[in-house]
Amino acid sequence: MMDWARTHRRSAVLISLTLLVPMYFFVNILASALSARSEYREQIEFIEPRVARMRGLIEKEPELRSSLSGISTVISDHIYGQDTAEPAVAASLQAEARRILDEVGMQVTNSQVLPPRKRSQFDYIAVKVVARGTLEQLNAGLSELATFRPIVFVESVDTFPNRQRRRDEPESQTLTVSLQLLSLRAAS
């Protein structure tokens, strides 16, 4: 065989190329196929936990729906619904804040509805209330605001002591308080 290859070099080179070129393409295709297989295997291993989670969610769908309905009633107790108009929410918040502060003995001197701030989930409805009273009355008013539903957030509190004008007045210190209150309304 070696003698033939030495005597017929040109034919031996052509036969070798005829065998090596297809072998090269075969090895190249095999290597790319194995590489693609390993990439697909990694993708499958990455997707399997997600598929398992989705199957678990599908199996638990009735329980999740019942829990979701319970949550929506809790949410409706804490925020104003989107069916309530912004001016109505602002007026209600202003009236309730004035009523609560009046009930604890504070004298409301001013209240103002602030422009609503729209966000993706909620509209922020704000009211600014200025009142005068003692520290105990302020504490009681803030406690009442904390228990009010739908929830009222206190965004800012500014307090200023009032001077006593006469010596015959009682020794209690009165404050002027500026409260900025916020309530949430579901965005439409």
C-alpha positions in Angstrom: 0.0 0.0 0.0 2.8 2.4 0.8 4.6 1.6 -2.4 1.5 2.4 -4.3 1.2 5.8 -2.5 4.8 6.6 -3.3 4.4 5.8 -6.9 1.0 7.4 -7.4 1.3 10.5 -5.2 -1.3 12.5 -7.0 -3.9 9.8 -6.7 -3.1 9.2 -3.1 -3.5 12.9 -2.3 -6.9 13.0 -4.1 -8.1 9.9 -2.3 -6.9 11.4 1.1 -8.7 14.7 0.4 -11.8 12.8 -0.7 -11.8 11.1 2.6 -10.6 13.9 4.9 -12.9 16.7 3.6 -16.2 14.8 4.3 -14.6 13.6 7.6 -13.9 17.3 8.5 -17.4 18.4 7.8 -18.8 15.4 9.7 -16.7 16.2 12.8 -17.6 19.9 12.5 -21.4 19.2 12.3 -21.1 16.6 15.1 -19.3 19.2 17.3 -21.9 21.9 16.7 -24.8 19.4 17.3 -23.2 18.4 20.7 -22.7 22.1 21.5 -26.4 22.9 20.7 -27.5 19.9 22.7 -25.6 21.1 25.8 -27.2 24.6 25.4 -30.6 23.1 25.1 -30.0 21.0 28.1 -29.0 24.1 30.1 -32.2 25.9 29.0 -34.3 22.9 30.0 -32.6 22.8 33.4 -33.3 26.6 33.7 -37.0 26.3 32.7 -37.9 23.1 34.7 -38.3 25.0 38.1 -40.5 27.6 36.4 -42.7 24.9 34.9 -43.0 23.2 38.2 -44.0 26.5 39.9 -46.6 27.1 37.2 -48.0 23.6 37.6 -48.2 24.2 41.4 -50.0 27.5 40.8 -52.4 25.8 38.5 -53.1 23.1 41.1 -53.7 25.8 43.8 -55.7 28.2 41.6 -59.0 27.8 43.5 -57.3 28.4 46.9 -55.5 31.4 45.5 -58.7 32.9 44.0 -60.5 32.6 47.4 -57.6 34.2 49.2 -57.5 37.0 46.6 -61.2 37.7 47.1 -60.5 38.0 50.9 -57.6 40.4 50.3 -59.7 42.6 48.0 -62.2 43.1 50.8 -59.4 44.0 53.2 -58.0 46.4 50.7 -61.4 48.1 50.2 -61.5 48.7 53.9 -58.2 50.5 53.8 -58.4 52.6 50.6 -61.1 54.4 48.7 -62.4 52.6 45.7 -61.8 53.8 42.1 -65.6 54.3 41.8 -65.3 57.2 44.3 -64.5 60.5 42.6 -61.3 62.4 43.7 -63.2 65.5 44.8 -65.5 63.3 47.0 -62.6 61.6 48.6 -60.9 64.9 49.3 -64.0 66.4 50.7 -64.6 63.3 52.9 -61.0 63.3 54.1 -61.2 67.1 54.9 -64.6 66.7 56.8 -63.5 63.6 58.8 -60.2 65.3 59.8 -62.0 68.4 61.0 -64.6 66.3 62.8 -62.0 64.1 64.6 -59.9 67.1 65.7 -63.0 68.9 66.9 -64.1 65.9 68.9 -60.9 65.8 70.8 -61.2 69.4 71.7 -58.8 71.1 69.2 -59.9 74.2 67.4 -59.6 73.8 63.6 -58.6 77.2 62.2 -58.0 76.2 58.5 -58.2 73.3 56.2 -57.2 73.0 52.6 -57.5 70.3 49.9 -54.2 69.8 48.1 -53.9 68.7 44.5 -54.1 65.0 44.0 -50.9 63.1 43.0 -51.5 60.4 40.5 -49.4 57.2 40.6 -49.7 53.9 38.8 -51.5 52.0 41.6 -53.1 54.8 43.7 -54.1 58.4 43.6 -52.7 60.3 46.6 -55.4 62.6 48.0 -54.0 65.1 50.5 -55.5 67.6 52.9 -53.7 70.2 55.0 -55.3 71.0 58.4 -54.3 73.8 60.8 -55.6 73.4 64.4 -54.9 74.8 67.9 -55.0 72.9 71.1 -52.9 71.2 73.8 -50.4 68.5 73.4 -52.8 66.0 75.0 -55.5 67.0 72.5 -53.0 66.6 69.6 -52.0 63.1 70.9 -55.7 62.1 71.1 -56.4 63.5 67.6 -53.5 61.6 66.1 -54.7 58.4 67.9 -58.1 58.8 66.4 -56.7 59.4 62.9 -54.7 56.2 63.2 -57.8 54.1 63.8 -59.9 55.8 61.1 -60.8 53.7 58.0 -60.0 54.1 55.1 -56.5 54.7 56.4 -55.3 58.2 56.9 -51.5 58.7 56.7 -49.9 61.7 58.4 -47.4 63.0 55.9 -46.1 65.9 58.0 -46.6 67.5 61.3 -45.5 71.1 62.1 -46.1 72.4 65.7 -45.6 75.9 67.0 -46.1 76.9 70.6 -48.5 79.7 71.3 -47.5 82.5 73.6 -49.6 83.0 76.7 -51.2 86.5 76.6 -52.4 87.0 80.1 -51.1 86.0 83.5 -54.5 85.0 84.8 -54.9 82.2 82.1 -54.2 78.6 83.1 -50.7 77.2 82.8 -51.4 74.8 79.9 -49.3 75.2 76.8 -51.3 75.5 73.6 -49.9 74.6 70.2 -50.7 75.5 66.6 -50.4 72.4 64.6 -50.2 72.0 60.8 -51.0 68.5 59.7 -50.7 67.2 56.1 -52.9 64.1 55.8 -53.0 61.6 53.0 -55.5 59.0 51.9 -55.2 56.5 49.0 -57.7 56.0 46.2 -57.4 53.1 43.8 -56.2 54.4 40.4 -58.6 54.0 37.5 
